[in-house]
Amino acid sequence: MKFSEMTYERPDGEALVKELSGLTGRIKEAKSGEEQFAIHKEYYKLFGHFMTAQALVEIRHSADSTDEFYEKENDFFDGFMPVFKNTVNEYSKALYDSPYRAYLEEKIGSVAFKNTELSLKAYSEEITELMKEENALSSRYNKLIAGAKIEFEGEVYNISLLRPHLTHKDRDHRKKAWKALSDYFLSVTDEIDEIFDKLVKNRTAQAKTMGYKDYVELGYYRMQRNSYDRDMVENFRRQVKAEFVPFIQRLEEKRRQRLGLDELKYYDNEVFFTEGNPEPVGTPEEILKKGQEMYRELSAETGEFYDFMLDNELFDVFGRKNKRAGGYMTYLPDHKAPYIFANFNGTSSDVDVITHECGHAFQGYITRNDEILEHNDLTMETAEIHSMSMEYFTYQWMGKFFGERSDDYLTMHLEDSAEFLPYGCMVDEFQHIVYSRPDMTPKERKGVWKELEKEYRPWLDYDNDPFFGAGGWWQKQLHIFGLPFYYIDYVLASVCAMQFKVAMDKDYNDAWERYLKLCKLSVRDFYVPELKAVGLDSPFEDGCIKHIVDEMEKKI
């Protein structure tokens, strides 16, 4: 079904809770595992229908943050979602406590039951009102950022549409653009501080109410960390500091020389060539069409997937005012359809959407007919492998998008991917510190970010900018507000994707088959066993980071 033909009707919250509670009662009264599994399939249908409605609202609210109807519908889900999660938790607990557990584990897998255990620790009816407030605060931040109006050289831009100016080849031009962005954030930083302060205190209150030391503990349960803990993440970050930061410093010096600059400033941070970064050739519509050509050539599976996406209007990628910043892939269960949202702005990031977000969507597409819902309940450190690896698997087609500058794009992508690792770890450590010390003032939080910059990005010179130089950069990172503790997943996945890159340079076909296997495995096993099954090392293994640095250094 085409997206424009998909209808939305607000769920009847009271009726939905009643129906879910009825399923819970029937699970408890069931006389066999077979009977429980039959009831569980009814739950799949009910859950999928609700999540389809929620996804439709998310997409259409993201598409135009000023649309009053979908803003109200978004408000409904902000308020109802905690109630829904608690009702689902009651159902899940009945399934978790089943006397027929062995049969159910055979049907839906042990990972599902571990995730249920974590979910039971993550949500409670007694924090429902706090969760409603949390959702509203996160939506308030998204609306503020989506509605940004930044004046620059006689035009008004949102943050996404300003990006071509932020990476402009003329240094004075991009410096002025960054000043315009800084001025915007200075104008709203007090409000962002207020929102975030309330979020930190709200999430801390949730954790305390549930008996946890701090929100870090609760946040790990919320992210379903079923294969690693806080200490393992801390050890991983230490290795990134020890191995990747010095490597990036060498890359930065190489880039400084390439740009012919005496010293790099923060407004040079995302520029890689004196003639400017490579930009895609052609209109946004042509980029989508080239994506179709690429995926048809890559494999039969990817060609079928991309045709399905185009035929059913499952892309909203053209930049517009009042459109939410950023990009994502979501899924519409009733239609068995992935959906990609993004903001094309004329830079190389447009092509990154066609690779990264399509990596997510491709995995969702090829597993869409799995009748076991839990098999697609991906944790993010796995889900991001699918997207980041696809960026590398499509390297040989970059000539379609960048023409004579395809080699420049590949150089930029490799360097930028490597430079991301320290930044991603910095975002994660910042959140650990913030939620471990929830009573910090906004000024102190900015001070923490500023100090972390010295450890993770010591090459960055903010040139006395009053916002970015004062530790404000994190305020433009959407994940920190709406998806706490998500960001480390990108880093872990990037390490795995880099391993695929090393493998495909030796034997592309073998690497692709292993990638396809990982996509199809979905959530049939835990994180580390799945990595081992496709020949990847766990990022948590000592020495893995050093090995990746050695391999990346050879390529770069």
VOTI-316882 format. One line per field, with one value per residue (C-alpha): x, z, y. Coordinates in nm, 2 decimals. Example, Ala and Ser with C-alpha at 12.3 -4.5 7.8 and 13.67 -1.06 7.14 Angstrom:
<voses>
xx: c(1.23, 1.37)
zz: c(0.78, 0.71)
yy: c(-0.45, -0.11)
</voses>
This chain:
<voses>
xx: c(0.00, 0.12, 0.20, -0.05, -0.33, -0.25, -0.52, -0.48, -0.73, -0.65, -0.65, -0.92, -0.68, -0.94, -1.05, -0.69, -0.60, -0.91, -0.83, -0.46, -0.56, -0.80, -0.52, -0.32, -0.60, -0.62, -0.25, -0.27, -0.56, -0.42, -0.37, -0.07, 0.21, 0.04, -0.27, -0.05, 0.13, -0.20, -0.30, 0.04, -0.03, -0.34, -0.11, 0.11, -0.18, -0.30, 0.05, 0.13, -0.18, -0.11, 0.25, 0.15, -0.08, 0.20, 0.45, 0.21, 0.18, 0.55, 0.61, 0.34, 0.43, 0.80, 0.70, 0.55, 0.59, 0.33, 0.05, -0.20, -0.38, -0.07, 0.07, -0.24, -0.21, 0.16, 0.05, -0.19, 0.08, 0.32, 0.05, -0.08, 0.25, 0.35, 0.00, 0.04, 0.39, 0.27, -0.02, 0.22, 0.45, 0.17, 0.11, 0.48, 0.51, 0.23, 0.42, 0.75, 0.61, 0.44, 0.47, 0.52, 0.82, 1.03, 0.79, 0.75, 1.13, 1.15, 0.90, 1.01, 1.37, 1.56, 1.66, 1.30, 1.27, 1.59, 1.45, 1.12, 1.32, 1.49, 1.16, 1.00, 1.29, 1.25, 0.88, 0.64, 0.29, 0.41, 0.62, 0.35, 0.30, 0.68, 0.71, 0.43, 0.62, 0.94, 0.78, 0.63, 0.97, 1.14, 0.87, 0.91, 1.29, 1.21, 0.96, 1.20, 1.48, 1.25, 1.12, 1.46, 1.46, 1.82, 1.88, 2.18, 2.27, 1.91, 1.75, 1.59, 1.70, 1.62, 1.92, 1.91, 1.89, 2.17, 2.42, 2.55, 2.67, 2.83, 3.05, 3.10, 3.44, 3.49, 3.62, 3.48, 3.14, 3.12, 3.26, 2.97, 2.72, 2.85, 2.83, 2.46, 2.40, 2.58, 2.37, 2.06, 2.16, 2.26, 1.91, 1.75, 2.02, 1.85, 1.53, 1.73, 1.90, 1.56, 1.42, 1.73, 1.75, 1.39, 1.46, 1.76, 1.56, 1.26, 1.46, 1.64, 1.31, 1.19, 1.50, 1.48, 1.11, 1.19, 1.47, 1.77, 2.09, 2.06, 1.92, 2.22, 2.10, 1.75, 1.87, 2.06, 1.74, 1.55, 1.80, 1.77, 2.14, 2.12, 2.48, 2.70, 2.71, 2.84, 3.19, 3.24, 3.13, 3.37, 3.66, 3.56, 3.57, 3.92, 4.04, 3.90, 4.08, 4.40, 4.40, 4.16, 4.22, 4.59, 4.50, 4.25, 4.50, 4.72, 4.43, 4.35, 4.71, 4.69, 4.36, 4.51, 4.79, 4.54, 4.34, 4.65, 4.57, 4.80, 4.55, 4.21, 3.91, 3.58, 3.42, 3.68, 3.59, 3.36, 3.55, 3.79, 3.91, 4.01, 3.76, 3.49, 3.34, 3.22, 2.85, 2.61, 2.55, 2.18, 1.85, 1.71, 1.48, 1.78, 1.96, 1.67, 1.67, 2.04, 1.99, 1.75, 2.01, 2.27, 2.06, 1.94, 2.30, 2.41, 2.19, 1.85, 1.74, 1.84, 1.69, 1.35, 1.37, 1.44, 1.17, 0.92, 1.02, 0.98, 0.66, 0.49, 0.61, 0.82, 1.07, 1.02, 1.37, 1.33, 1.43, 1.15, 1.09, 0.91, 1.03, 1.19, 1.57, 1.76, 1.67, 1.55, 1.40, 1.08, 0.85, 0.48, 0.38, 0.03, 0.18, 0.51, 0.68, 0.99, 0.98, 1.27, 1.26, 1.54, 1.63, 1.81, 2.01, 2.25, 2.54, 2.70, 2.47, 2.19, 2.38, 2.44, 2.07, 2.05, 2.31, 2.27, 1.89, 1.85, 2.07, 1.82, 1.52, 1.67, 1.71, 1.35, 1.23, 1.40, 1.27, 0.92, 0.75, 0.89, 0.58, 0.77, 0.76, 1.04, 1.28, 1.28, 1.30, 1.65, 1.87, 2.05, 2.41, 2.30, 2.06, 2.32, 2.56, 2.31, 2.31, 2.68, 2.79, 2.57, 2.76, 3.08, 2.91, 2.79, 3.14, 3.19, 2.87, 2.97, 3.07, 2.69, 2.64, 2.97, 3.10, 3.47, 3.48, 3.39, 3.74, 3.72, 3.39, 3.54, 3.84, 3.60, 3.37, 3.65, 3.81, 3.47, 3.37, 3.69, 3.66, 3.31, 3.42, 3.58, 3.28, 3.03, 3.21, 3.22, 2.84, 2.81, 3.05, 2.88, 2.55, 2.70, 2.84, 2.52, 2.30, 2.54, 2.54, 2.18, 2.21, 2.46, 2.37, 2.34, 2.66, 2.84, 2.70, 2.85, 3.17, 3.17, 3.13, 3.41, 3.65, 3.55, 3.63, 3.99, 4.01, 3.82, 3.87, 4.18, 4.24, 3.92, 3.96, 3.63, 3.80, 3.63, 3.28, 3.05, 2.82, 3.02, 3.34, 3.15, 3.06, 2.73, 2.78, 2.58, 2.26, 2.22, 2.26, 1.90, 1.98, 2.08, 1.73, 1.50, 1.71, 1.95, 2.24, 2.16, 2.47, 2.73, 2.54, 2.66, 3.02, 3.00, 2.83, 3.09, 3.36, 3.17, 3.11, 3.48, 3.55, 3.31, 3.50, 3.83, 3.66, 3.50, 3.83, 3.96, 3.66, 3.35, 3.11, 3.20, 3.16, 2.82, 2.69, 2.80, 2.63, 2.31, 2.33, 2.36, 2.05, 1.85, 1.96, 1.80, 1.74, 1.76, 2.06, 2.25, 2.49, 2.83, 2.72, 2.56, 2.89, 3.08, 2.84, 2.93, 3.30, 3.32, 3.50, 3.32, 3.41, 3.45, 3.74, 4.07, 4.28, 3.98, 4.01, 4.38, 4.33, 4.07, 4.30, 4.59, 4.36, 4.21, 4.55, 4.65, 4.35, 4.36)
zz: c(0.00, -0.08, 0.22, 0.10, 0.12, 0.47, 0.70, 1.06, 1.34, 1.70, 1.91, 2.18, 2.48, 2.73, 2.49, 2.41, 2.78, 2.84, 2.55, 2.65, 3.00, 2.87, 2.69, 3.01, 3.19, 2.92, 2.93, 3.30, 3.26, 2.96, 3.00, 2.76, 2.59, 2.26, 2.39, 2.52, 2.19, 2.01, 2.24, 2.19, 1.82, 1.90, 2.10, 1.80, 1.59, 1.86, 1.94, 1.57, 1.50, 1.78, 1.68, 1.32, 1.44, 1.65, 1.36, 1.13, 1.38, 1.43, 1.05, 0.98, 1.28, 1.18, 0.83, 0.95, 1.31, 1.26, 1.16, 1.45, 1.40, 1.42, 1.70, 1.90, 1.80, 1.91, 2.24, 2.28, 2.23, 2.46, 2.73, 2.65, 2.57, 2.94, 3.02, 2.72, 2.82, 3.17, 3.03, 2.79, 3.09, 3.28, 2.98, 2.93, 3.30, 3.27, 2.97, 3.15, 3.46, 3.24, 3.36, 2.99, 2.96, 2.79, 2.51, 2.46, 2.46, 2.19, 1.98, 2.04, 2.17, 2.49, 2.39, 2.41, 2.77, 2.87, 2.71, 2.89, 3.22, 3.14, 3.04, 3.37, 3.55, 3.32, 3.36, 3.65, 3.69, 3.97, 3.73, 3.46, 3.52, 3.52, 3.19, 3.04, 3.15, 3.01, 2.67, 2.66, 2.74, 2.47, 2.22, 2.33, 2.25, 1.91, 1.82, 1.93, 1.70, 1.41, 1.43, 1.42, 1.20, 1.13, 0.93, 0.70, 0.41, 0.35, 0.38, 0.66, 0.72, 0.96, 1.09, 0.82, 0.53, 0.67, 0.64, 0.29, 0.42, 0.73, 0.50, 0.22, 0.05, 0.13, 0.48, 0.56, 0.43, 0.65, 0.95, 0.91, 0.88, 1.20, 1.37, 1.26, 1.40, 1.72, 1.75, 1.72, 1.99, 2.21, 2.18, 2.29, 2.52, 2.84, 2.72, 2.62, 2.96, 3.13, 2.92, 2.98, 3.35, 3.39, 3.18, 3.40, 3.72, 3.58, 3.48, 3.81, 3.99, 3.79, 3.88, 4.25, 4.26, 4.12, 4.37, 4.15, 4.24, 3.94, 3.60, 3.44, 3.59, 3.47, 3.13, 3.06, 3.13, 2.90, 2.62, 2.68, 2.74, 2.74, 2.66, 2.83, 3.13, 3.24, 3.32, 2.98, 2.81, 3.03, 2.93, 2.57, 2.59, 2.76, 2.46, 2.22, 2.41, 2.41, 2.05, 1.84, 1.97, 1.88, 1.54, 1.48, 1.58, 1.30, 1.06, 1.17, 1.09, 0.75, 0.69, 0.80, 0.55, 0.27, 0.34, 0.35, 0.68, 0.96, 1.22, 1.22, 1.37, 1.46, 1.14, 0.95, 1.13, 0.87, 0.56, 0.39, 0.07, -0.04, -0.33, -0.08, 0.02, -0.27, -0.34, -0.51, -0.88, -0.98, -0.82, -0.51, -0.74, -0.95, -0.63, -0.54, -0.89, -0.88, -0.55, -0.73, -1.00, -0.73, -0.53, -0.83, -0.92, -0.57, -0.52, -0.61, -0.25, -0.23, -0.57, -0.47, -0.14, -0.30, -0.57, -0.29, -0.11, -0.41, -0.54, -0.20, -0.13, 0.17, 0.15, 0.29, 0.23, 0.07, 0.30, 0.39, 0.64, 0.96, 0.91, 1.20, 1.19, 1.15, 0.99, 1.09, 0.97, 1.13, 1.06, 0.99, 1.11, 0.96, 0.62, 0.67, 0.54, 0.65, 0.62, 0.58, 0.70, 0.63, 0.51, 0.18, 0.17, -0.12, 0.07, 0.08, 0.37, 0.11, -0.02, 0.33, 0.38, 0.07, 0.23, 0.61, 0.65, 0.37, 0.56, 0.85, 0.61, 0.41, 0.72, 0.82, 0.47, 0.44, 0.78, 0.75, 0.71, 1.03, 1.23, 1.56, 1.65, 1.91, 1.63, 1.51, 1.85, 1.77, 2.03, 1.88, 1.89, 1.64, 1.44, 1.36, 1.22, 0.93, 0.85, 0.90, 0.71, 0.41, 0.38, 0.30, 0.09, -0.15, -0.20, -0.55, -0.67, -0.54, -0.89, -0.97, -0.71, -0.71, -1.06, -1.08, -0.71, -0.60, -0.47, -0.26, -0.12, -0.02, 0.15, 0.33, 0.44, 0.58, 0.77, 0.90, 1.01, 1.20, 1.36, 1.48, 1.73, 1.98, 1.95, 2.00, 2.31, 2.44, 2.41, 2.60, 2.88, 2.91, 2.98, 3.23, 3.42, 3.39, 3.53, 3.80, 3.92, 3.85, 4.07, 3.85, 3.72, 3.35, 3.36, 3.53, 3.26, 2.99, 3.18, 3.18, 2.80, 2.76, 2.97, 2.78, 2.45, 2.57, 2.61, 2.30, 2.06, 2.17, 1.82, 1.82, 1.85, 1.90, 1.83, 2.14, 2.01, 2.29, 2.25, 2.12, 2.30, 2.63, 2.61, 2.42, 2.13, 2.29, 2.28, 1.91, 1.96, 1.94, 2.09, 2.42, 2.48, 2.34, 2.34, 2.64, 2.62, 2.26, 2.11, 2.22, 2.00, 1.69, 1.81, 1.88, 1.54, 1.36, 1.49, 1.35, 1.02, 0.99, 1.03, 0.73, 0.54, 0.60, 0.50, 0.18, 0.06, 0.07, -0.06, -0.13, -0.20, 0.11, 0.32, 0.16, 0.24, 0.60, 0.62, 0.47, 0.73, 1.01, 0.88, 0.86, 1.21, 1.34, 1.71, 1.71, 1.94, 2.17, 2.05, 2.08, 1.95, 1.64, 1.58, 1.61, 1.37, 1.09, 1.17, 1.36, 1.68, 1.98, 2.02, 2.39, 2.34, 2.44, 2.13, 1.89, 1.88, 1.83, 1.54, 1.38, 1.41, 1.25, 0.96, 0.91, 0.92, 0.62, 0.43, 0.51)
yy: c(0.00, 0.35, 0.57, 0.83, 0.57, 0.46, 0.58, 0.69, 0.67, 0.75, 0.43, 0.40, 0.39, 0.27, -0.01, -0.11, -0.14, -0.35, -0.58, -0.62, -0.69, -0.96, -1.12, -1.12, -1.30, -1.56, -1.62, -1.69, -1.93, -2.12, -2.49, -2.54, -2.37, -2.42, -2.23, -1.95, -1.91, -1.89, -1.61, -1.45, -1.43, -1.23, -1.00, -0.95, -0.82, -0.59, -0.46, -0.42, -0.22, 0.02, 0.07, 0.13, 0.42, 0.56, 0.54, 0.72, 1.00, 1.02, 1.04, 1.30, 1.51, 1.50, 1.60, 1.93, 2.03, 2.31, 2.07, 2.11, 1.78, 1.57, 1.78, 1.69, 1.33, 1.33, 1.48, 1.19, 0.93, 1.12, 1.09, 0.74, 0.56, 0.51, 0.36, 0.13, 0.02, -0.06, -0.27, -0.45, -0.51, -0.68, -0.90, -0.97, -1.07, -1.32, -1.48, -1.46, -1.64, -1.91, -2.27, -2.35, -2.13, -2.40, -2.44, -2.06, -2.01, -2.27, -2.07, -1.71, -1.75, -1.69, -1.34, -1.24, -1.36, -1.18, -0.86, -0.91, -0.94, -0.60, -0.44, -0.55, -0.36, -0.06, 0.03, 0.06, 0.20, 0.42, 0.63, 0.67, 1.04, 1.11, 0.92, 1.14, 1.45, 1.31, 1.25, 1.60, 1.75, 1.56, 1.67, 2.03, 2.01, 1.85, 2.12, 2.39, 2.26, 2.18, 2.54, 2.71, 3.01, 3.11, 3.43, 3.41, 3.64, 3.75, 3.41, 3.22, 2.85, 2.57, 2.38, 2.10, 2.35, 2.56, 2.27, 2.35, 2.68, 2.52, 2.31, 2.57, 2.57, 2.94, 2.96, 3.31, 3.20, 2.89, 3.09, 3.33, 3.04, 2.88, 3.22, 3.23, 2.88, 2.98, 3.29, 3.09, 2.85, 3.14, 3.27, 2.95, 2.79, 2.90, 2.72, 2.41, 2.42, 2.44, 2.15, 1.93, 2.01, 1.90, 1.58, 1.49, 1.55, 1.37, 1.06, 1.06, 1.07, 0.77, 0.58, 0.66, 0.57, 0.23, 0.18, 0.24, 0.44, 0.67, 0.69, 0.52, 0.19, 0.25, 0.38, 0.06, -0.14, 0.09, 0.03, -0.35, -0.39, -0.77, -0.85, -0.59, -0.35, -0.02, -0.14, -0.30, 0.03, 0.22, -0.01, 0.03, 0.41, 0.39, 0.19, 0.44, 0.72, 0.53, 0.41, 0.62, 0.97, 0.97, 0.82, 1.10, 1.36, 1.23, 1.24, 1.60, 1.70, 1.54, 1.72, 2.06, 2.02, 1.92, 2.23, 2.45, 2.60, 2.72, 2.58, 2.42, 2.59, 2.44, 2.58, 2.37, 2.05, 1.91, 2.03, 1.79, 1.96, 2.31, 2.29, 2.19, 1.86, 1.65, 1.71, 1.47, 1.54, 1.58, 1.67, 1.50, 1.30, 1.19, 1.08, 0.86, 0.71, 0.65, 0.47, 0.24, 0.16, 0.09, -0.14, -0.33, -0.39, -0.48, -0.79, -0.93, -0.87, -0.51, -0.44, -0.58, -0.39, -0.05, -0.10, -0.17, 0.15, 0.37, 0.21, 0.26, 0.62, 0.51, 0.79, 1.14, 1.28, 1.62, 1.92, 2.16, 2.43, 2.32, 1.97, 1.79, 1.78, 1.46, 1.13, 0.79, 0.46, 0.34, 0.05, 0.01, -0.34, -0.35, -0.28, -0.48, -0.17, 0.02, 0.40, 0.65, 1.01, 1.25, 1.60, 1.63, 1.95, 1.92, 1.78, 1.43, 1.35, 1.31, 1.00, 0.88, 0.86, 0.63, 0.41, 0.43, 0.46, 0.21, -0.04, -0.02, -0.04, -0.33, -0.54, -0.46, -0.55, -0.89, -1.00, -0.85, -1.19, -1.34, -1.43, -1.40, -1.04, -1.07, -1.18, -0.82, -0.65, -0.53, -0.37, -0.07, -0.19, -0.46, -0.25, 0.01, -0.25, -0.30, 0.07, 0.15, -0.15, -0.07, 0.26, 0.06, -0.21, 0.06, 0.22, 0.09, 0.28, 0.62, 0.73, 0.74, 1.00, 1.20, 1.16, 1.26, 1.33, 0.98, 0.92, 1.24, 1.12, 0.78, 0.96, 1.19, 0.91, 0.69, 0.98, 1.11, 0.75, 0.72, 1.06, 0.97, 0.71, 0.95, 1.19, 0.91, 0.79, 1.15, 1.18, 0.86, 0.96, 1.30, 1.12, 0.89, 1.19, 1.40, 1.12, 1.02, 1.39, 1.50, 1.81, 1.98, 2.33, 2.39, 2.58, 2.29, 2.05, 2.27, 2.26, 1.88, 1.88, 2.13, 1.91, 1.60, 1.78, 1.80, 1.42, 1.31, 1.60, 1.79, 1.92, 2.12, 2.50, 2.69, 3.03, 3.18, 3.12, 3.22, 2.92, 2.63, 2.74, 2.75, 2.38, 2.41, 2.17, 1.89, 2.09, 2.02, 1.65, 1.52, 1.18, 1.33, 1.46, 1.19, 0.87, 0.87, 0.62, 0.54, 0.70, 0.44, 0.19, 0.39, 0.35, -0.02, -0.08, 0.14, -0.09, -0.39, -0.21, -0.13, -0.51, -0.57, -0.30, -0.49, -0.81, -0.68, -0.54, -0.90, -1.08, -0.87, -1.16, -1.34, -1.03, -0.96, -1.31, -1.27, -0.93, -1.08, -1.36, -1.11, -0.92, -1.24, -1.35, -1.04, -1.12, -1.50, -1.49, -1.26, -0.99, -1.16, -1.50, -1.34, -1.15, -1.47, -1.64, -1.40, -1.38, -1.05, -0.98, -0.82, -0.45, -0.52, -0.77, -0.62, -0.55, -0.52, -0.14, -0.15, -0.39, -0.16, 0.14, -0.06, -0.16, 0.19, 0.35, 0.13, 0.24, 0.61)
</voses>
